Amino acid sequence: MILLRLLVYVLFLSVVPVFSQYNYGLKPLTYTGYRQSVKANPQNELVNLQRVIPGIVLDIRYATTNNFTGEKIYNLPRAYARKPVAEALKKAQAEFATHGVGIKIFDAYRPYAATVKFYEVYRDTTYVASPYRGSRHNRGCALDMTLIDLKTGEELKMPTEFDSFKKEAWPSTPVKDPLIKKNRDLIISVMLKHGFRVNASEWWHFDYIGWQQYEVMDIAFEELEN
């Protein structure tokens, strides 16, 4: 009996951490549920942006310690998005190219567990998503990005750095520097034309219009790779 109780206790301890990120009331799709949803509707598929959009550049900050948490959140530097999101972004990339610029992605699909981590590090939901609702990143429908010069590979000047928690990062904040204003206007206008809306507090964050039809997911990149 003692051994049985000990076994039950050990099993309990092994299970609790797996579900701890769901303490905020959401039950995001795990890999099995995701595969079922893709089978029912192929448009739900998460696709690797680097494979489907030629020339796109990745700088996945959460796969490094160069982010606001100071910790490595992802094991793999990947950028995934739902199929329609990727198709719309590909069209935006083509239009940006006519201006001599390209897209650099900082983050795309984000597992729900990462959203929980961000909230527990920085609880201001002006800048981080609430785990009670989940992020549009968790739905595979949000992109964190900037523009680069196609000739030099250098980032265009923008109002702030990525993941700035300052009012200067808001798209509505006036910009005095005409070049920075031009760059911000360009990224926002082209993305809007191709079905994305800029976030109210982050010039680099774009939500796919129609994100509401997609579910929150908690799937590691390693699972998607396999």
BAVOBA-325785 format. One record per residue: residue number from 1; residue in three letters; x, y, z of N, C-alpha, C, O in turn. Coordinates in steps of 0.05 Angstrom, whole numbers, plus 5000, padded with zeros to 4 digits. Example, Ala and Ser with C-alpha at 12.3 -4.5 7.8 and 13.67 -1.06 7.14 Angstrom:
2
NUMI  num  residu    nu    nv    nw   cau   cav   caw    cu    cv    cw    ou    ov    ow
NUMI    1     ALA  5264  4886  5156  5246  4910  5156  5264  4934  5156  5285  4934  5169
NUMI    2     SER  5257  4955  5142  5273  4979  5143  5258  5001  5157  5268  5023  5161
//
This chain:
226
NUMI  num  residu    nu    nv    nw   cau   cav   caw    cu    cv    cw    ou    ov    ow
NUMI    1     MET  5017  4976  5000  5000  5000  5000  5017  5025  5000  5011  5044  4986
NUMI    2     ILE  5039  5025  5016  5057  5048  5017  5070  5052  4990  5072  5075  4980
NUMI    3     LEU  5078  5030  4978  5091  5032  4951  5071  5043  4931  5079  5058  4913
NUMI    4     LEU  5046  5034  4933  5026  5043  4914  5021  5074  4917  5019  5088  4897
NUMI    5     ARG  5020  5083  4942  5016  5112  4947  5040  5128  4936  5036  5149  4925
NUMI    6     LEU  5063  5117  4940  5087  5130  4931  5087  5132  4900  5095  5153  4889
NUMI    7     LEU  5079  5111  4887  5078  5111  4858  5058  5132  4848  5063  5146  4829
NUMI    8     VAL  5034  5133  4861  5014  5153  4854  5025  5181  4857  5020  5198  4840
NUMI    9     TYR  5039  5186  4879  5050  5212  4884  5071  5220  4863  5071  5243  4854
NUMI   10     VAL  5088  5201  4856  5108  5207  4835  5095  5213  4809  5103  5232  4795
NUMI   11     LEU  5074  5198  4802  5060  5203  4777  5046  5230  4777  5045  5244  4757
NUMI   12     PHE  5036  5237  4800  5023  5263  4803  5043  5286  4798  5037  5305  4784
NUMI   13     LEU  5066  5284  4810  5087  5304  4807  5096  5306  4778  5102  5328  4768
NUMI   14     SER  5096  5284  4764  5105  5284  4736  5085  5296  4717  5092  5306  4696
NUMI   15     VAL  5059  5296  4725  5038  5306  4708  5033  5336  4713  5027  5350  4694
NUMI   16     VAL  5035  5345  4738  5028  5373  4745  5042  5393  4727  5029  5412  4718
NUMI   17     PRO  5069  5392  4723  5082  5412  4707  5072  5414  4678  5072  5436  4666
NUMI   18     VAL  5063  5392  4668  5053  5392  4640  5029  5409  4637  5025  5423  4616
NUMI   19     PHE  5011  5410  4657  4986  5424  4655  4987  5451  4670  4967  5465  4670
NUMI   20     SER  5009  5458  4682  5010  5483  4698  5005  5507  4681  4994  5527  4691
NUMI   21     GLN  5013  5507  4655  5009  5530  4638  4980  5534  4631  4973  5555  4620
NUMI   22     TYR  4962  5515  4638  4934  5518  4632  4918  5528  4656  4894  5525  4656
NUMI   23     ASN  4931  5539  4675  4917  5549  4699  4901  5574  4694  4887  5583  4712
NUMI   24     TYR  4902  5585  4670  4889  5610  4664  4862  5605  4650  4850  5624  4640
NUMI   25     GLY  4853  5581  4649  4826  5575  4639  4825  5566  4610  4804  5557  4601
NUMI   26     LEU  4846  5569  4595  4846  5561  4567  4856  5532  4565  4872  5522  4580
NUMI   27     LYS  4845  5518  4544  4855  5491  4538  4863  5492  4508  4848  5484  4491
NUMI   28     PRO  4887  5501  4503  4896  5503  4475  4899  5476  4462  4903  5455  4475
NUMI   29     LEU  4898  5476  4435  4902  5451  4420  4931  5441  4424  4950  5457  4422
NUMI   30     THR  4934  5416  4429  4960  5403  4428  4964  5391  4401  4946  5394  4383
NUMI   31     TYR  4985  5377  4396  4992  5368  4369  4970  5349  4358  4964  5352  4334
NUMI   32     THR  4960  5331  4374  4939  5313  4364  4915  5328  4354  4904  5322  4332
NUMI   33     GLY  4905  5347  4370  4882  5362  4362  4887  5379  4338  4870  5383  4321
NUMI   34     TYR  4912  5390  4336  4920  5406  4313  4919  5389  4287  4908  5398  4267
NUMI   35     ARG  4930  5365  4288  4930  5348  4265  4902  5341  4256  4896  5340  4232
NUMI   36     GLN  4884  5337  4275  4856  5332  4268  4843  5356  4255  4828  5353  4236
NUMI   37     SER  4850  5380  4264  4839  5404  4253  4849  5409  4224  4834  5418  4207
NUMI   38     VAL  4874  5402  4219  4886  5404  4192  4873  5384  4173  4868  5390  4150
NUMI   39     LYS  4867  5361  4183  4854  5340  4167  4826  5350  4159  4817  5345  4136
NUMI   40     ALA  4813  5363  4177  4786  5373  4172  4786  5397  4153  4768  5402  4137
NUMI   41     ASN  4808  5414  4156  4810  5438  4140  4840  5444  4135  4853  5453  4153
NUMI   42     PRO  4850  5438  4111  4879  5441  4105  4888  5470  4109  4913  5474  4112
NUMI   43     GLN  4870  5489  4109  4878  5517  4113  4889  5522  4141  4901  5543  4147
NUMI   44     ASN  4883  5504  4159  4893  5506  4187  4922  5499  4190  4934  5504  4212
NUMI   45     GLU  4935  5489  4169  4963  5480  4172  4981  5503  4179  4979  5525  4168
NUMI   46     LEU  5001  5497  4196  5023  5516  4202  5045  5509  4183  5055  5487  4182
NUMI   47     VAL  5054  5529  4167  5075  5525  4148  5100  5540  4156  5099  5561  4168
NUMI   48     ASN  5123  5529  4149  5149  5542  4154  5153  5565  4134  5155  5560  4110
NUMI   49     LEU  5153  5589  4145  5155  5613  4127  5180  5614  4110  5179  5623  4088
NUMI   50     GLN  5202  5604  4121  5227  5605  4107  5227  5586  4083  5241  5591  4063
NUMI   51     ARG  5210  5566  4084  5208  5547  4062  5190  5556  4040  5193  5549  4016
NUMI   52     VAL  5170  5572  4046  5150  5580  4026  5153  5609  4016  5140  5616  3997
NUMI   53     ILE  5170  5625  4029  5173  5653  4021  5203  5657  4014  5218  5662  4033
NUMI   54     PRO  5210  5656  3989  5238  5660  3982  5249  5687  3991  5236  5708  3988
NUMI   55     GLY  5273  5687  4003  5286  5712  4010  5278  5723  4037  5291  5742  4046
NUMI   56     ILE  5259  5711  4051  5251  5721  4077  5274  5715  4097  5287  5694  4095
NUMI   57     VAL  5279  5734  4115  5301  5732  4134  5289  5727  4162  5270  5740  4169
NUMI   58     LEU  5302  5710  4177  5293  5704  4204  5313  5715  4225  5338  5713  4221
NUMI   59     ASP  5303  5727  4246  5319  5735  4269  5301  5728  4293  5291  5746  4306
NUMI   60     ILE  5298  5703  4299  5280  5694  4319  5291  5699  4347  5306  5682  4358
NUMI   61     ARG  5284  5721  4358  5296  5731  4383  5291  5712  4407  5308  5710  4425
NUMI   62     TYR  5268  5699  4407  5261  5682  4430  5276  5655  4429  5273  5639  4447
NUMI   63     ALA  5291  5650  4407  5308  5627  4406  5336  5634  4416  5355  5618  4415
NUMI   64     THR  5339  5659  4426  5364  5669  4438  5357  5682  4465  5334  5682  4474
NUMI   65     THR  5378  5693  4477  5373  5708  4502  5369  5738  4496  5366  5754  4515
NUMI   66     ASN  5370  5746  4471  5367  5774  4463  5338  5781  4460  5328  5786  4439
NUMI   67     ASN  5324  5781  4483  5296  5788  4484  5289  5798  4512  5306  5797  4530
NUMI   68     PHE  5265  5808  4516  5259  5822  4541  5259  5804  4565  5262  5814  4588
NUMI   69     THR  5257  5778  4562  5259  5759  4584  5287  5754  4593  5293  5746  4615
NUMI   70     GLY  5306  5757  4574  5334  5750  4579  5339  5721  4579  5360  5711  4587
NUMI   71     GLU  5319  5705  4571  5320  5676  4571  5315  5665  4543  5302  5678  4526
NUMI   72     LYS  5325  5641  4537  5320  5628  4512  5293  5613  4515  5291  5595  4532
NUMI   73     ILE  5274  5621  4500  5247  5610  4502  5242  5587  4483  5230  5567  4491
NUMI   74     TYR  5252  5589  4458  5249  5568  4438  5276  5552  4435  5297  5564  4438
NUMI   75     ASN  5273  5526  4430  5297  5510  4424  5306  5512  4395  5329  5508  4389
NUMI   76     LEU  5287  5520  4378  5293  5521  4349  5286  5549  4339  5265  5560  4347
NUMI   77     PRO  5302  5561  4322  5296  5587  4310  5278  5584  4285  5287  5584  4263
NUMI   78     ARG  5252  5581  4290  5233  5576  4268  5211  5597  4268  5205  5610  4288
NUMI   79     ALA  5200  5601  4244  5177  5618  4240  5155  5603  4225  5158  5597  4201
NUMI   80     TYR  5134  5597  4239  5111  5584  4227  5087  5602  4227  5084  5620  4244
NUMI   81     ALA  5068  5598  4208  5043  5613  4208  5023  5596  4193  5030  5578  4178
NUMI   82     ARG  4997  5602  4197  4976  5587  4183  4979  5591  4153  4990  5612  4144
NUMI   83     LYS  4970  5573  4138  4973  5573  4109  4964  5599  4096  4979  5611  4080
NUMI   84     PRO  4940  5609  4102  4931  5634  4089  4948  5658  4097  4952  5677  4082
NUMI   85     VAL  4958  5657  4122  4975  5679  4132  5001  5679  4115  5011  5700  4107
NUMI   86     ALA  5013  5655  4111  5037  5653  4096  5033  5662  4067  5050  5676  4056
NUMI   87     GLU  5011  5655  4055  5005  5663  4028  5002  5693  4025  5012  5705  4006
NUMI   88     ALA  4989  5706  4045  4986  5735  4045  5013  5749  4049  5019  5769  4036
NUMI   89     LEU  5029  5738  4066  5056  5749  4072  5074  5747  4047  5090  5765  4042
NUMI   90     LYS  5071  5726  4032  5087  5722  4008  5080  5744  3988  5098  5755  3974
NUMI   91     LYS  5055  5752  3986  5047  5773  3968  5058  5800  3978  5066  5817  3962
NUMI   92     ALA  5058  5804  4004  5069  5828  4016  5099  5830  4010  5109  5851  4003
NUMI   93     GLN  5112  5807  4013  5141  5807  4007  5147  5815  3978  5166  5830  3973
NUMI   94     ALA  5131  5806  3960  5134  5814  3932  5131  5844  3928  5145  5856  3912
NUMI   95     GLU  5111  5855  3941  5107  5884  3939  5129  5900  3952  5138  5920  3941
NUMI   96     PHE  5138  5891  3975  5161  5905  3988  5185  5905  3970  5200  5925  3970
NUMI   97     ALA  5189  5883  3955  5212  5881  3937  5213  5904  3916  5234  5912  3907
NUMI   98     THR  5189  5913  3909  5188  5935  3889  5198  5961  3901  5204  5980  3886
NUMI   99     HIS  5199  5962  3927  5210  5986  3941  5240  5981  3949  5252  5998  3962
NUMI  100     GLY  5251  5958  3941  5278  5953  3948  5283  5943  3976  5305  5944  3986
NUMI  101     VAL  5261  5933  3988  5263  5923  4016  5252  5895  4018  5236  5886  4001
NUMI  102     GLY  5259  5881  4040  5249  5855  4045  5240  5852  4074  5242  5871  4090
NUMI  103     ILE  5230  5829  4081  5219  5824  4108  5239  5809  4125  5252  5790  4116
NUMI  104     LYS  5241  5818  4150  5256  5803  4171  5236  5796  4193  5222  5814  4204
NUMI  105     ILE  5234  5770  4199  5215  5761  4220  5229  5757  4247  5249  5744  4248
NUMI  106     PHE  5217  5769  4267  5227  5765  4295  5212  5743  4309  5223  5728  4325
NUMI  107     ASP  5186  5740  4302  5170  5719  4314  5145  5715  4297  5135  5734  4285
NUMI  108     ALA  5134  5691  4298  5109  5685  4283  5091  5668  4302  5084  5677  4323
NUMI  109     TYR  5085  5643  4294  5070  5626  4312  5086  5623  4338  5110  5619  4338
NUMI  110     ARG  5071  5625  4360  5083  5623  4387  5067  5603  4403  5043  5607  4407
NUMI  111     PRO  5080  5582  4414  5065  5564  4432  5053  5578  4456  5065  5597  4466
NUMI  112     TYR  5030  5569  4464  5016  5582  4486  5033  5583  4512  5032  5602  4527
NUMI  113     ALA  5049  5562  4516  5066  5562  4540  5085  5586  4541  5091  5596  4562
NUMI  114     ALA  5094  5595  4517  5111  5619  4516  5096  5644  4524  5107  5661  4538
NUMI  115     THR  5071  5646  4516  5054  5668  4524  5050  5670  4554  5051  5691  4566
NUMI  116     VAL  5046  5647  4566  5044  5645  4595  5070  5655  4608  5069  5671  4627
NUMI  117     LYS  5093  5647  4598  5119  5655  4608  5122  5685  4606  5130  5698  4625
NUMI  118     PHE  5115  5697  4583  5118  5726  4579  5100  5741  4599  5109  5761  4611
NUMI  119     TYR  5076  5732  4604  5058  5745  4622  5068  5743  4651  5066  5763  4666
NUMI  120     GLU  5080  5721  4658  5090  5718  4685  5116  5734  4690  5123  5740  4712
NUMI  121     VAL  5129  5741  4668  5153  5758  4670  5145  5788  4670  5157  5804  4685
NUMI  122     TYR  5126  5795  4653  5118  5823  4650  5088  5824  4647  5077  5818  4625
NUMI  123     ARG  5073  5832  4668  5044  5829  4669  5029  5852  4657  5004  5854  4661
NUMI  124     ASP  5042  5870  4643  5027  5892  4630  5017  5883  4603  5032  5879  4584
NUMI  125     THR  4991  5879  4601  4979  5868  4576  4977  5889  4554  4965  5884  4533
NUMI  126     THR  4988  5913  4559  4991  5931  4536  5012  5920  4517  5010  5924  4493
NUMI  127     TYR  5031  5905  4528  5053  5896  4512  5056  5865  4510  5069  5855  4492
NUMI  128     VAL  5044  5851  4529  5044  5822  4527  5015  5812  4528  4998  5824  4541
NUMI  129     ALA  5010  5789  4515  4983  5779  4514  4974  5767  4540  4990  5756  4555
NUMI  130     SER  4948  5768  4545  4937  5756  4569  4934  5726  4565  4923  5717  4545
NUMI  131     PRO  4944  5710  4584  4941  5680  4581  4912  5672  4585  4905  5649  4579
NUMI  132     TYR  4895  5690  4594  4866  5683  4597  4852  5682  4570  4832  5669  4567
NUMI  133     ARG  4863  5697  4550  4852  5697  4524  4870  5684  4503  4861  5674  4482
NUMI  134     GLY  4896  5684  4509  4915  5674  4489  4923  5696  4469  4909  5716  4466
NUMI  135     SER  4945  5692  4456  4955  5711  4437  4947  5704  4408  4941  5680  4402
NUMI  136     ARG  4946  5724  4391  4942  5718  4363  4966  5703  4351  4963  5689  4331
NUMI  137     HIS  4989  5706  4364  5012  5690  4357  5006  5660  4362  5014  5643  4347
NUMI  138     ASN  4992  5655  4384  4985  5627  4391  4966  5614  4370  4965  5590  4368
NUMI  139     ARG  4952  5631  4355  4934  5621  4334  4948  5618  4307  4936  5609  4288
NUMI  140     GLY  4974  5626  4307  4988  5625  4281  4981  5647  4262  4984  5644  4238
NUMI  141     CYS  4971  5669  4274  4960  5691  4257  4972  5718  4263  4961  5739  4256
NUMI  142     ALA  4995  5718  4276  5009  5744  4282  5038  5742  4274  5050  5721  4276
NUMI  143     LEU  5049  5764  4266  5077  5766  4257  5090  5790  4271  5079  5812  4271
NUMI  144     ASP  5114  5785  4281  5131  5807  4291  5153  5810  4270  5167  5791  4264
NUMI  145     MET  5156  5834  4258  5173  5837  4235  5184  5865  4232  5174  5884  4244
NUMI  146     THR  5203  5868  4215  5213  5894  4206  5221  5892  4177  5217  5871  4164
NUMI  147     LEU  5232  5913  4166  5241  5913  4138  5271  5916  4136  5284  5929  4153
NUMI  148     ILE  5283  5904  4116  5311  5906  4111  5317  5916  4082  5300  5913  4064
NUMI  149     ASP  5339  5929  4079  5348  5938  4053  5358  5914  4037  5375  5899  4047
NUMI  150     LEU  5347  5909  4014  5354  5884  3999  5383  5885  3989  5395  5864  3985
NUMI  151     LYS  5394  5908  3986  5422  5910  3977  5442  5905  3999  5462  5891  3996
NUMI  152     THR  5437  5917  4022  5456  5915  4045  5449  5895  4066  5466  5886  4081
NUMI  153     GLY  5423  5888  4067  5414  5870  4088  5410  5884  4115  5402  5871  4134
NUMI  154     GLU  5414  5910  4115  5411  5925  4140  5381  5931  4146  5366  5935  4127
NUMI  155     GLU  5374  5931  4171  5347  5939  4179  5342  5968  4173  5359  5985  4177
NUMI  156     LEU  5317  5974  4164  5309  6002  4160  5305  6015  4188  5298  6001  4207
NUMI  157     LYS  5310  6040  4189  5306  6054  4215  5276  6056  4221  5260  6064  4204
NUMI  158     MET  5269  6048  4245  5242  6048  4255  5241  6064  4281  5262  6071  4292
NUMI  159     PRO  5217  6070  4291  5215  6087  4315  5229  6076  4340  5239  6091  4356
NUMI  160     THR  5229  6049  4343  5242  6037  4366  5254  6010  4358  5251  6002  4335
NUMI  161     GLU  5268  5998  4376  5276  5970  4372  5252  5951  4375  5231  5960  4386
NUMI  162     PHE  5255  5927  4367  5235  5906  4371  5231  5901  4401  5251  5902  4416
NUMI  163     ASP  5206  5897  4409  5199  5891  4437  5205  5914  4456  5212  5910  4479
NUMI  164     SER  5202  5939  4446  5205  5962  4463  5179  5967  4477  5157  5966  4465
NUMI  165     PHE  5180  5971  4503  5156  5977  4519  5153  6006  4524  5147  6015  4547
NUMI  166     LYS  5157  6022  4503  5155  6051  4505  5132  6061  4487  5125  6047  4467
NUMI  167     LYS  5122  6084  4493  5100  6095  4477  5109  6102  4449  5093  6102  4430
NUMI  168     GLU  5135  6106  4445  5146  6111  4418  5141  6088  4400  5142  6091  4375
NUMI  169     ALA  5137  6064  4411  5132  6040  4395  5103  6040  4383  5097  6024  4365
NUMI  170     TRP  5085  6056  4394  5058  6056  4385  5056  6068  4357  5069  6089  4351
NUMI  171     PRO  5042  6055  4339  5040  6066  4311  5027  6093  4310  5030  6108  4290
NUMI  172     SER  5012  6101  4331  4998  6127  4331  5016  6149  4342  5008  6172  4340
NUMI  173     THR  5039  6143  4353  5056  6163  4364  5070  6179  4341  5081  6167  4323
NUMI  174     PRO  5068  6206  4342  5080  6222  4321  5110  6217  4319  5124  6213  4339
NUMI  175     VAL  5121  6218  4295  5149  6213  4290  5160  6238  4276  5150  6247  4255
NUMI  176     LYS  5181  6250  4287  5193  6274  4276  5212  6268  4253  5212  6283  4233
NUMI  177     ASP  5227  6246  4254  5246  6240  4233  5231  6231  4208  5217  6210  4209
NUMI  178     PRO  5233  6245  4186  5218  6238  4162  5224  6210  4150  5207  6197  4139
NUMI  179     LEU  5250  6202  4153  5257  6175  4143  5244  6153  4159  5234  6134  4148
NUMI  180     ILE  5245  6156  4185  5232  6136  4203  5202  6135  4198  5190  6114  4197
NUMI  181     LYS  5190  6158  4195  5161  6159  4189  5155  6145  4163  5135  6130  4161
NUMI  182     LYS  5171  6150  4143  5168  6138  4116  5169  6107  4119  5153  6093  4107
NUMI  183     ASN  5189  6098  4134  5192  6069  4137  5169  6056  4152  5159  6035  4144
NUMI  184     ARG  5160  6070  4173  5137  6059  4188  5112  6060  4171  5097  6040  4172
NUMI  185     ASP  5108  6081  4157  5084  6083  4139  5085  6061  4118  5064  6049  4111
NUMI  186     LEU  5108  6055  4108  5111  6035  4087  5103  6007  4097  5087  5993  4085
NUMI  187     ILE  5115  5999  4120  5109  5972  4130  5080  5969  4137  5068  5948  4132
NUMI  188     ILE  5068  5990  4149  5040  5988  4157  5021  5988  4133  5002  5972  4132
NUMI  189     SER  5026  6005  4113  5008  6007  4090  5009  5982  4073  4988  5972  4064
NUMI  190     VAL  5033  5971  4068  5035  5947  4051  5022  5923  4066  5008  5907  4053
NUMI  191     MET  5028  5920  4091  5016  5898  4106  4986  5900  4107  4972  5879  4104
NUMI  192     LEU  4975  5924  4111  4946  5927  4111  4934  5920  4084  4913  5907  4083
NUMI  193     LYS  4947  5927  4063  4938  5921  4036  4935  5891  4031  4919  5882  4016
NUMI  194     HIS  4952  5876  4045  4953  5847  4041  4939  5831  4064  4944  5807  4068
NUMI  195     GLY  4923  5845  4080  4906  5831  4099  4916  5830  4127  4908  5812  4142
NUMI  196     PHE  4933  5849  4135  4943  5850  4163  4938  5877  4175  4939  5898  4161
NUMI  197     ARG  4933  5877  4201  4929  5902  4216  4950  5905  4237  4956  5886  4252
NUMI  198     VAL  4962  5929  4239  4983  5933  4259  4971  5934  4287  4949  5944  4291
NUMI  199     ASN  4987  5925  4306  4979  5925  4334  4980  5954  4345  4997  5970  4336
NUMI  200     ALA  4962  5961  4363  4960  5988  4372  4984  5998  4389  4988  6022  4391
NUMI  201     SER  5000  5980  4400  5022  5988  4417  5049  5978  4406  5070  5981  4420
NUMI  202     GLU  5049  5965  4382  5074  5954  4372  5075  5957  4341  5060  5944  4327
NUMI  203     TRP  5092  5975  4331  5094  5979  4303  5102  5954  4287  5096  5952  4263
NUMI  204     TRP  5116  5936  4301  5127  5911  4287  5107  5888  4287  5112  5868  4274
NUMI  205     HIS  5085  5890  4301  5066  5868  4305  5042  5871  4286  5028  5891  4287
NUMI  206     PHE  5038  5850  4270  5016  5851  4251  4998  5826  4254  5008  5803  4254
NUMI  207     ASP  4972  5831  4257  4952  5810  4260  4939  5805  4233  4931  5824  4220
NUMI  208     TYR  4936  5780  4227  4921  5772  4202  4892  5778  4207  4880  5769  4227
NUMI  209     ILE  4879  5792  4188  4851  5797  4191  4835  5772  4186  4836  5760  4164
NUMI  210     GLY  4820  5763  4206  4806  5738  4205  4818  5718  4225  4811  5694  4224
NUMI  211     TRP  4836  5727  4243  4849  5710  4262  4829  5696  4281  4835  5675  4292
NUMI  212     GLN  4805  5707  4284  4786  5697  4303  4777  5668  4297  4768  5654  4314
NUMI  213     GLN  4779  5660  4271  4770  5634  4263  4790  5611  4270  4784  5588  4266
NUMI  214     TYR  4813  5619  4281  4834  5599  4287  4837  5595  4317  4834  5614  4332
NUMI  215     GLU  4843  5571  4325  4845  5564  4353  4873  5569  4365  4893  5569  4350
NUMI  216     VAL  4873  5574  4391  4898  5576  4406  4911  5549  4407  4898  5528  4411
NUMI  217     MET  4938  5548  4403  4952  5523  4403  4976  5523  4422  4988  5545  4427
NUMI  218     ASP  4984  5500  4432  5008  5498  4448  5024  5474  4437  5023  5452  4448
NUMI  219     ILE  5038  5479  4415  5053  5458  4401  5082  5468  4398  5086  5489  4387
NUMI  220     ALA  5100  5452  4407  5129  5460  4405  5138  5457  4376  5127  5441  4361
NUMI  221     PHE  5158  5474  4368  5168  5472  4341  5179  5445  4334  5177  5436  4311
NUMI  222     GLU  5190  5431  4354  5200  5404  4349  5178  5385  4339  5184  5368  4322
NUMI  223     GLU  5154  5388  4349  5132  5371  4340  5125  5378  4311  5119  5360  4296
NUMI  224     LEU  5125  5403  4305  5119  5411  4277  5140  5402  4258  5134  5396  4235
NUMI  225     GLU  5165  5401  4267  5187  5392  4250  5184  5363  4242  5192  5354  4220
NUMI  226     ASN  5172  5348  4260  5169  5319  4256  5144  5312  4240  5139  5289  4234
//
